[in-house]
């Protein structure tokens, strides 16, 4: 292999960064497209102000407790076994 001249090596070493900088320095149009317009939600899709979870859960529990039926009367004890 033939030894390279230091000047040639230096020239190649400085050329690469200069080419990269020249490529970045050119003005080019932006590549990003403008964002699309988002239409507003229809009235029936909009969220309404909801009570907090704990308030809603408390009212649901109260409603369920009111719907419970009273316990039935205790069952009669089992009769004694019959001897056969």
C-alpha positions as CSV (number, residue, x, y, z in Angstrom):
1,X,0.0,0.0,0.0
2,X,1.3,3.4,-0.9
3,X,1.5,6.0,1.9
4,X,-0.9,9.0,1.4
5,X,0.3,12.5,1.4
6,X,-0.7,14.5,4.5
7,X,-2.1,17.3,2.4
8,X,-4.4,15.0,0.4
9,X,-5.6,13.4,3.6
10,X,-6.3,16.8,5.1
11,X,-8.1,18.0,2.0
12,X,-10.4,14.9,2.1
13,X,-11.0,15.4,5.8
14,X,-12.0,19.0,5.5
15,X,-14.1,18.4,2.3
16,X,-16.7,16.1,4.0
17,X,-17.9,18.6,6.7
18,X,-17.9,21.4,4.2
19,X,-20.2,19.4,1.9
20,X,-22.5,18.5,4.7
21,X,-22.7,22.2,5.9
22,X,-23.4,23.3,2.3
23,X,-26.3,20.9,2.0
24,X,-27.8,22.1,5.3
25,X,-27.3,25.8,4.4
26,X,-29.5,25.8,1.3
27,X,-33.0,27.1,1.8
28,X,-35.7,24.5,1.1
29,X,-39.4,24.7,1.5
30,X,-40.9,23.2,4.7
31,X,-41.8,19.6,4.3
32,X,-44.6,19.6,7.0
33,X,-48.1,19.9,5.7
34,X,-50.5,22.3,7.5
35,X,-52.6,20.7,10.1
36,X,-56.2,20.0,9.1
37,X,-59.1,22.0,10.6
38,X,-61.0,20.1,13.2
39,X,-64.7,20.8,13.2
40,X,-66.6,21.3,16.5
41,X,-68.5,18.5,18.1
42,X,-72.2,18.3,17.6
43,X,-74.3,19.2,20.7
44,X,-75.3,15.6,21.5
45,X,-71.6,14.5,21.5
46,X,-70.4,17.1,24.0
47,X,-69.8,16.1,27.5
48,X,-72.0,17.5,30.2
49,X,-70.9,18.3,33.7
50,X,-71.0,15.0,35.6
51,X,-70.9,14.7,39.4
52,X,-67.8,13.2,40.9
53,X,-67.6,9.4,41.2
54,X,-68.1,9.3,44.9
55,X,-71.2,11.5,44.8
56,X,-72.6,9.4,41.9
57,X,-71.8,6.1,43.7
58,X,-73.4,7.3,46.9
59,X,-76.6,8.1,45.2
60,X,-76.6,4.8,43.4
61,X,-76.0,2.9,46.6
62,X,-78.9,4.7,48.3
63,X,-81.2,3.9,45.4
64,X,-80.2,0.3,45.5
65,X,-80.7,0.1,49.3
66,X,-84.2,1.4,48.9
67,X,-85.0,-1.3,46.3
68,X,-84.0,-4.2,48.6
69,X,-86.9,-6.3,49.9
70,X,-87.1,-6.9,53.7
71,X,-85.8,-10.3,54.8
72,X,-88.2,-13.1,55.0
73,X,-89.3,-14.7,58.3
74,X,-86.8,-17.2,59.7
75,X,-87.4,-20.8,58.5
76,X,-88.8,-23.4,60.7
77,X,-86.3,-25.8,62.2
78,X,-85.8,-29.1,60.6
79,X,-88.0,-31.9,62.0
80,X,-86.4,-34.7,63.9
81,X,-85.4,-37.7,61.8
82,X,-87.9,-40.4,61.5
83,X,-86.9,-44.0,62.4
84,X,-87.6,-46.6,59.8
